[in-house]
């Protein structure tokens, strides 16, 4: 329930951050 929701939110937050990081590097 709650743990899954938190994990999902964290994953959703981290994915775009990593994508932006890679775009800036290249």
Secondary structure by P-SEA (a helix, b strand, c coil): caaaaaaaaaaaaaaaaaaaaaaaac
